[in-house]
Amino acid sequence: MDTRPACSPHLSKLETADALANGLDALNLLRPLLLSMRQQLANPQPNLGQLDGLCQAANWIADEYHNYLEALRQDEARRTNN
């Protein structure tokens, strides 16, 4: 059974592949940040400034990817309605 996500007829395979690649890139950027945050939290006296910076970076990455997906969704909705 094929477990790959089905492409919408209006969203090209290239656009779908691009979105998936961007998602993987975002996850690859988040993973080391989350590990660093975990290490800081494990310290008896975590560096709160560094932890704050890591949180802001993780939030920025997640927001950027979410915005990208939202733009794809809106574009698909416009194409479907036309």
N, CA, C and O of each residue as an XYZ file, in Angstrom:
328
protein
N       0.840     -1.183      0.000
C       0.000      0.000      0.000
C       0.884      1.245      0.000
O       1.833      1.338      0.778
N       0.573      2.182     -0.860
C       1.340      3.415     -0.968
C       0.951      4.360      0.161
O      -0.215      4.730      0.294
N       1.935      4.752      0.978
C       1.652      5.634      2.117
C       2.030      7.075      1.830
O       1.932      7.927      2.713
N       2.460      7.359      0.613
C       2.803      8.740      0.281
C       1.544      9.589      0.226
O       0.484      9.102     -0.167
N       1.653     10.879      0.623
C       0.474     11.741      0.551
C       0.047     11.950     -0.895
O       0.884     12.119     -1.782
N      -1.238     11.937     -1.119
C      -1.766     12.154     -2.467
C      -1.635     13.621     -2.831
O      -1.886     14.500     -2.006
N      -1.245     13.880     -4.060
C      -1.126     15.256     -4.530
C      -2.488     15.746     -4.990
O      -3.244     15.016     -5.631
N      -2.779     16.956     -4.663
C      -3.997     17.590     -5.160
C      -3.829     17.802     -6.656
O      -2.707     18.019     -7.116
N      -4.904     17.746     -7.429
C      -4.756     17.983     -8.864
C      -4.261     19.389     -9.182
O      -3.678     19.612    -10.243
N      -4.483     20.332     -8.282
C      -4.070     21.714     -8.529
C      -2.670     22.016     -8.008
O      -2.058     22.999     -8.425
N      -2.165     21.203     -7.122
C      -0.843     21.416     -6.543
C       0.109     20.458     -7.237
O      -0.054     19.241     -7.148
N       1.098     20.999     -7.923
C       1.989     20.139     -8.691
C       2.827     19.260     -7.768
O       2.995     19.545     -6.582
N       3.340     18.194     -8.347
C       4.205     17.297     -7.574
C       5.455     18.037     -7.114
O       5.970     17.777     -6.027
N       5.943     18.961     -7.944
C       7.115     19.745     -7.573
C       6.815     20.626     -6.364
O       7.630     20.719     -5.446
N       5.644     21.277     -6.358
C       5.261     22.116     -5.214
C       5.090     21.274     -3.955
O       5.484     21.692     -2.866
N       4.506     20.096     -4.102
C       4.327     19.209     -2.954
C       5.682     18.750     -2.434
O       5.916     18.737     -1.226
N       6.577     18.370     -3.349
C       7.915     17.936     -2.949
C       8.666     19.078     -2.274
O       9.396     18.863     -1.306
N       8.485     20.294     -2.789
C       9.133     21.465     -2.201
C       8.630     21.700     -0.780
O       9.421     21.984      0.120
N       7.328     21.583     -0.577
C       6.754     21.766      0.762
C       7.275     20.704      1.721
O       7.611     21.005      2.866
N       7.340     19.463      1.253
C       7.853     18.393      2.107
C       9.328     18.608      2.428
O       9.757     18.375      3.558
N      10.108     19.051      1.440
C      11.529     19.314      1.670
C      11.708     20.447      2.670
O      12.565     20.371      3.550
N      10.902     21.498      2.540
C      10.988     22.605      3.495
C      10.614     22.142      4.893
O      11.205     22.590      5.876
N       9.641     21.254      4.989
C       9.267     20.707      6.289
C      10.397     19.924      6.908
O      10.660     20.044      8.105
N      11.071     19.121      6.102
C      12.212     18.357      6.609
C      13.351     19.282      7.008
O      14.014     19.053      8.020
N      13.582     20.328      6.219
C      14.610     21.305      6.580
C      14.284     21.966      7.913
O      15.162     22.147      8.756
N      13.022     22.322      8.098
C      12.613     22.943      9.364
C      12.841     21.987     10.528
O      13.343     22.389     11.577
N      12.473     20.726     10.345
C      12.691     19.742     11.410
C      14.174     19.545     11.685
O      14.582     19.394     12.836
N      14.982     19.547     10.626
C      16.426     19.395     10.809
C      17.030     20.584     11.540
O      18.016     20.428     12.260
N      16.456     21.765     11.368
C      16.924     22.940     12.109
C      16.440     22.914     13.556
O      17.155     23.339     14.463
N      15.237     22.417     13.763
C      14.669     22.393     15.114
C      15.334     21.355     16.016
O      15.524     21.595     17.209
N      15.680     20.221     15.454
C      16.203     19.111     16.254
C      17.404     19.514     17.119
O      17.374     19.269     18.325
N      18.467     20.126     16.555
C      19.599     20.507     17.414
C      19.234     21.583     18.438
O      19.775     21.602     19.544
N      18.320     22.474     18.067
C      17.889     23.495     19.030
C      17.192     22.852     20.218
O      17.443     23.217     21.367
N      16.319     21.898     19.938
C      15.599     21.226     21.020
C      16.547     20.418     21.900
O      16.358     20.351     23.114
N      17.561     19.806     21.298
C      18.557     19.077     22.095
C      19.334     20.031     23.001
O      19.590     19.722     24.165
N      19.706     21.190     22.461
C      20.415     22.187     23.275
C      19.541     22.690     24.411
O      20.017     22.890     25.529
N      18.254     22.894     24.121
C      17.333     23.341     25.168
C      17.225     22.284     26.262
O      17.211     22.600     27.451
N      17.149     21.038     25.842
C      17.045     19.940     26.809
C      18.287     19.876     27.698
O      18.183     19.655     28.904
N      19.462     20.072     27.092
C      20.702     20.070     27.869
C      20.724     21.227     28.860
O      21.146     21.060     30.005
N      20.271     22.398     28.422
C      20.238     23.549     29.328
C      19.301     23.288     30.504
O      19.620     23.620     31.645
N      18.148     22.695     30.221
C      17.179     22.427     31.286
C      17.681     21.368     32.259
O      17.263     21.340     33.416
N      18.577     20.496     31.796
C      19.129     19.453     32.664
C      20.185     20.010     33.614
O      20.495     19.383     34.627
N      20.739     21.176     33.298
C      21.744     21.793     34.174
C      21.093     22.284     35.457
O      19.959     22.762     35.439
N      21.818     22.166     36.582
C      21.263     22.702     37.833
C      21.015     24.214     37.750
O      20.069     24.728     38.347
N      21.869     24.914     37.010
C      21.696     26.357     36.818
C      21.754     26.652     35.317
O      22.805     27.026     34.797
N      20.636     26.487     34.628
C      20.660     26.704     33.177
C      20.936     28.161     32.832
O      20.576     29.074     33.576
N      21.578     28.356     31.698
C      21.840     29.692     31.184
C      20.531     30.203     30.588
O      20.167     29.838     29.470
N      19.833     31.041     31.330
C      18.507     31.490     30.903
C      18.550     32.346     29.644
O      17.620     32.314     28.839
N      19.618     33.103     29.472
C      19.753     33.902     28.257
C      19.880     33.020     27.027
O      19.250     33.270     26.000
N      20.708     31.979     27.143
C      20.868     31.054     26.025
C      19.571     30.289     25.775
O      19.181     30.073     24.628
N      18.914     29.887     26.842
C      17.657     29.157     26.718
C      16.596     30.026     26.033
O      15.835     29.545     25.194
N      16.557     31.296     26.398
C      15.609     32.219     25.765
C      15.896     32.346     24.272
O      14.976     32.327     23.455
N      17.170     32.475     23.921
C      17.545     32.567     22.509
C      17.180     31.314     21.732
O      16.709     31.392     20.598
N      17.401     30.153     22.348
C      17.044     28.891     21.703
C      15.537     28.797     21.489
O      15.076     28.342     20.441
N      14.779     29.228     22.486
C      13.311     29.212     22.368
C      12.846     30.141     21.250
O      11.958     29.787     20.475
N      13.440     31.314     21.169
C      13.061     32.263     20.117
C      13.394     31.718     18.736
O      12.608     31.867     17.800
N      14.563     31.082     18.606
C      14.953     30.506     17.316
C      14.008     29.372     16.922
O      13.582     29.293     15.770
N      13.682     28.500     17.865
C      12.766     27.391     17.584
C      11.390     27.929     17.185
O      10.760     27.416     16.261
N      10.937     28.951     17.878
C       9.645     29.563     17.563
C       9.660     30.182     16.167
O       8.691     30.048     15.419
N      10.746     30.853     15.816
C      10.855     31.478     14.505
C      10.801     30.419     13.404
O      10.090     30.593     12.414
N      11.549     29.321     13.570
C      11.563     28.254     12.561
C      10.166     27.670     12.391
O       9.693     27.491     11.269
N       9.515     27.375     13.502
C       8.167     26.796     13.439
C       7.190     27.770     12.781
O       6.361     27.355     11.971
N       7.276     29.051     13.115
C       6.388     30.058     12.514
C       6.617     30.195     11.011
O       5.665     30.279     10.234
N       7.891     30.217     10.607
C       8.198     30.353      9.187
C       7.645     29.174      8.396
O       7.083     29.359      7.317
N       7.799     27.972      8.923
C       7.285     26.800      8.213
C       5.759     26.817      8.195
O       5.143     26.484      7.183
N       5.156     27.201      9.307
C       3.693     27.294      9.354
C       3.192     28.313      8.333
O       2.217     28.057      7.626
N       3.853     29.462      8.255
C       3.458     30.491      7.282
C       3.590     29.978      5.852
O       2.756     30.279      4.998
N       4.634     29.206      5.598
C       4.832     28.633      4.269
C       3.687     27.684      3.926
O       3.129     27.746      2.830
N       3.342     26.808      4.864
C       2.237     25.876      4.628
C       0.910     26.610      4.462
O       0.086     26.222      3.634
N       0.702     27.655      5.235
C      -0.533     28.435      5.125
C      -0.624     29.107      3.752
O      -1.700     29.163      3.157
N       0.493     29.611      3.258
C       0.499     30.224      1.924
C       0.165     29.185      0.859
O      -0.575     29.480     -0.079
N       0.700     27.980      0.992
C       0.355     26.907      0.055
C      -1.133     26.585      0.121
O      -1.779     26.399     -0.911
N      -1.678     26.518      1.339
C      -3.094     26.200      1.515
C      -3.969     27.274      0.875
O      -4.933     26.962      0.176
N      -3.627     28.543      1.117
C      -4.411     29.637      0.549
C      -4.334     29.646     -0.974
O      -5.330     29.897     -1.652
N      -3.142     29.370     -1.504
C      -2.982     29.310     -2.950
C      -3.835     28.190     -3.532
O      -4.485     28.369     -4.562
N      -3.833     27.051     -2.882
C      -4.649     25.924     -3.337
C      -6.136     26.266     -3.262
O      -6.898     25.909     -4.161
N      -6.556     26.952     -2.199
C      -7.960     27.346     -2.059
C      -8.358     28.314     -3.174
O      -9.459     28.210     -3.715
N      -7.473     29.256     -3.523
C      -7.755     30.196     -4.612
C      -7.893     29.460     -5.942
O      -8.789     29.756     -6.733
N      -7.012     28.513     -6.182
C      -7.065     27.756     -7.438
C      -8.343     26.928     -7.516
O      -8.953     26.814     -8.579
N      -8.741     26.356     -6.396
C      -9.937     25.520     -6.357
C     -11.191     26.350     -6.588
O     -12.128     25.894     -7.243
N     -11.215     27.569     -6.053
C     -12.394     28.430     -6.176
C     -12.501     29.102     -7.538
O     -13.562     29.618     -7.888
N     -11.436     29.103     -8.299
C     -11.476     29.759     -9.627
C     -11.880     28.797    -10.698
O     -11.965     29.175    -11.867
